[in-house]
Amino acid sequence: MRLVMPRGRRRMLRAIWRDTNVLWNEFRRPILAFLIATLLGGWLYGELLVIAGYPRMAYVDLPYFMITLMVLNPLSDPPPEPYLMVFWYLLPVIAIYIIGRGASDFIRLFFDRTGRRSAWEEAVVSTYRKHIIVLGIGHIGLRVLNALASMNIEAVALDLRRDERLEAELTRLRIPLIAGDGRSRAALEQAGLAHARALIICTSDDFLNLEVCVRAREINPNVRIVVRMWDNEFANHLKNTLNVETISSSDFAAPAFASKALGVDIAPTFQIQHSEYSLLRMQVEPGSQLVGKSIDTIQREHDIDIVLHERAAQVDVHPSGEITVQVGDNLVIFVRHAQITDILALNRT
């Protein structure tokens, strides 16, 4: 069973704690029955022994005595008193229930590897904050996830299906998969929508996309939503009523989805001498690898052209190469289309 591991020790511990809670919920009945029978039952048996006139048994020995009754190997002969004799007949029955229920739960979890993987990945997702959810992991959705992974952005995949090829690819990308219907509140909550920075919807069904947008807005009114739409009028309606960013059927490049989710603008691609170029507008984020570097250095190191620089409402077209980039600066960059994900990755922590 392949597992996606969270990044960071604290997040790993949180995921393990969440997964342990899931396991506890699976086995809690036989465990509670065992504890009640050995601890509470042992204490009660010890008090009844005293009432019957027998010497008091040490409290530390009572749970062990209850276990010997469960396995039909008692340390003494049965007493004649009926209220003590009942323990000798009741404890083996309780043991059969504990073993039977525990074994059935274990076998079910052992053979239901998909269920265990789902529980673990839900535990991993519960540690995520400011991640991006991609709904609909077909050809476009998988390309979007690859683009996000190349930018070192945490993402969660949400899809109805699970198959070995998809799971192997997502494991390679270290992206957890939540299997569920994106129209359901439960699936969106399991994907961590309440804490997500963006939701990217890549399905080809406009009406399904609308339903997901409405449900997502109910759960997180502030999340950025980027949706693939075929009908332009429908797309305009979504943008005006639900504040949704739309990608038309003619603009299905994975970087376009990723950039919209990050609040970055990319101008339509155009071709020069068989190479594709774009204009990219982005704001320099805290922790960006561009901070503290001059425009000349950035252009030289990455073979790009920064054509506009904005800081504190001051806009410089063709800015001086000596300007040092700071957090919060807005840059407009002329870049090869293939470099877009690399530039966006530089702007990450």
N, C-alpha and C positions, 0 to 999 in steps of 0.2 A: 504494500500500500504506500503510494507516494504521498509525502506530506510537505506542505508549504510551511517554512519556518519563518516566524516573525523576526524583524531586525531589532537588536538591542536586548540586553539581559533583562531589564525591567519588563519589557513587553513580552518576552518569552515567559517570564514568571506569571504575568497576568493571563496569558493564554493557557498555561498549564493549570492555573487555578480555576479558570472558567471550564476547561475540559474536565478537571477533577469533579467539579460540581455536576457536570453532565453524567459522569460515571456514578456519582453518589446517588443521583436521581434514579439511575437504572437499578442499583443494588441496595437501595436504602431499606426496602421491606425485609429481605432476609437478614440484613445486618442488624436492623432494629429488633427483629424477633429474637435473634441470638443474644443481643445485649440484655433485653428484657428478661429472657429466660434464665440467663446465667447470673446477672447482677440482682435484678429485682426478685426473680424466683429464688435465687440462693439466699437472699436476706430473709424472705418470707419463710423458707424452709427452716432456716436456723432459728427463727423466733418460735415457730411451731414446735421444733424439737424441745426448746426450753419449757414451753407450756406443757408438753407431754411428760416432762420430768427427766429428760435426757441431759447430759452435760452440754454446755454451750460449745458449739463448734467455732473455731476461729473464723473471723469474717473473710480472711484472705483465702481460706480453704473452700468456702461455700461455692464460688463460681466453678472451681475445678470439680467439685462433687457433682454439680449440675451437669457438667460435660460428661462425666463418667456415666451418669444416668442416660444421657442422650445416646451414647455409644454402646449401651447395654453391658457396661463393665463396671458396676458399682463397687465401692470399696467396702461395703458392709452388707449384711442381710437386710431384707426389707422389714420395716417396722410393722407392728400389727395395727397401729392406729390408721383408720381409713383416710383421715385428712393428710397424713404423711404418705400413705400408700399411693394416693392419687398422683403424686410427683413421679413415682416410678413408672406409671403408665402414660402420663401426659408428656414427659420430656422426650421419649423416643418419637412420638408423633410430631412434636415440634421440630425435632432434628430432621425428620423426613421432609417436612415442609421447607426448612431452611436449605437443605441440600438440593432438593428438587427445584425450588424456585431459583436459587443461585446458579445451579448448573444450567437451567434453561436460559437464563439471562446471559450467561457467559457464552453458551453455544450460539445464541442468536447474535450477539455482538461479534463473535469470532468469525462467523460466516457472512455477516452483513458488513463487509469491509467498506462498502460505499457509504453506509450510515455512519460508521466511525470516522471516515474521512470528512464527511459533511459536518459532523459535530466538531472535529478539530478545526476545520477551516472557519466555521462560525466563531469558534473561540479566538482564532487569530484575528479575524475581522473586527471583533469586539475591542481590540487594542488600537485600531486605526483611528486617526484624526486627520482631517483635511486631505482625505484621499479622493480619488475619482472613481466613480462606478461606471462601468461600461455594460450596457444591457443589450443582449443580442450578439452572441459570439459566433457570427458567421465569418465570411471572408473579410468584410469591412471591419467588423468588431475586433477580429484577431490582429489586423494590421494596426488598428488604433492602440491596442494593448502593447504591441511591439514598440510603437512610437513612444508611448508613455514610459515603458520600461527603459528605453534608450535614454530618456531624460531623467531617469532615476526618480520617477514620481510613483508613489504608492497607488495601486489601483486594485479594484475588486471586479471580477467578472460575474455577471448574473445572466443565467440562461436556463431554459427549461431542461435541456438535455445534458447528459454526462456521457462521454465516450473516451476510450483510452487515448486516442490521438490528441484530442483536445486537452485532456488532463496532463499528458506528457508535455505538451507545449506550454501550458500554464505553469507547470512545475519548473520548467526550464527558466521561465520568466519570473518565478517566485511570486506569482499572482494567485490568490485563493479564488476558488469558484464556488458561488452559491447557486445551487440548483433550485429553481423555483420560477413561478409565474410573476413577471415584473409588474403585472397589474395588481397583484395582491399586496396589501399593506405589510403582511408578515415577511414576504420575500425582500421587500425594500428595506425594512427595518433590520433584517438579518444581514443585509449588505452594508449596514451602517449609514443609511441615508441621513439620519439626524445629525451626524458629525462630518458628512462629506462636504468637499468644496464644490463638486460638480457631478452631474449625472449626464452621461452621453448615451443617447438612445440610437441604436444602429439597426433596428428592425426595418423591414420594407413595407410594413402595414401602417398607413397613416392614421387609421382610426384607433389601432392599438396604441400607437405613439401618443395620440391625444389622451387616451385613458390613463396611460402611465404618467403623462405630464400633470394631469389634474391630481392624481393620487400623490405624486411626489411633492407637489406644492402644498398639499394638506399636511404632509409629514414635516417638511422643511421649507418654509416660505422663502428663505433666503438663498437656497442652493442654486447655483448656476446650472441651467439645463440646456444642453445642446442636443438637437434632434435631427435625424435624417428624414427629409420630407420629399415626396414626389410632386404633390400638388402645391403650386406656388401660392394660390389664394389661401389654401389651408395654412401654409407656412406663415403668411402675413397675419392671419387671424391669431395663430398661436403666439406670435411675437407681440402683438398688440394687447392681447387679453391676459396672457400668462407670463409675459416677460421671458420668452424662450428664444434662445439663439437657434437658428435653423441652418442646415446645410442642404442645398438643393441637390437633385440627382446628378447634376453636371459638375459637382464640386466634391466628389467622394474621396479626396486624398486624406489619408490618415493624419498627416500633420495638421490639416484644417480642423478636424475634430479636436485634436489635442490642444491646439492653440486657442480655440474658442473656449474650451474648458478652463484654460489658464488665464483667460481675459486678454489674449494677445490677438492682434489683427494681422491678417495676411492678405495682401492684395492678390487678385487673380493672377495665375501664372502666365508668363509669356515666354516665347522661345526666341533665342538669338543664336545663330550658328549651331543649331541642333542641341543647344543647352537650354534648360528651363531656369528662369529667374523669377524672383518675387520681391516685393517690398514687405518688410516685416516691421510692425510697430509693437514695441514692448516697453514696459516699465521695469527699471532695474530693481530687483528685490533684495531685501536684507540677506546677507550671506552670499550674494552673487559673486561669481569668480571674476566679473568685470569691474567690481568696485575697486577703486584706487588705481586703475590703469588709465593711461591717456588714450584718447581716441586714435592717435597714430599707432600706438602699440597694439590695440585691439584689431585695427584694420590690417596691420602687417602680420600679426600672428595667425589670423583666421581667414585672410584673403576675402574680406568683405569691405563694403563701403558704407560708412555711416553718413547719411545725407541730411539728417536733421537731428538736432539736440534741443531738448526743452527742459528747463529747470526754473521753478518758481515763476511760471507764466512768461518767462523769457525764452523766445524761440530763435534758434540760430540755424539757418539753412546753410549747408556746406560749412559746418562748424570747424573751428581751429583744431588742429591735431594735438595741441598742447592741453586742451581741456581734459581734466581728470574726471572720470565718471564717478557719480555718487549714487547712493541709495535714493530712489524716488525719481531719478532722471528718466525722461521718456526719450527713446531712441527710435529713429526710423532707419532701417538697414536695408541696403540693396544686397541681395544674397542669392546664391544658387539654390534652387528649390531643394536639392539633395542635402544642403547644409542646415536646413531649418531646424530639424530636431537637435542637431549639435549645438546650435546657437541657443536654443531654448534650454538645453541641458546646462550650458555655461551660466545661465541666469538663475540656476537652482542652487540651494545650499550645498 
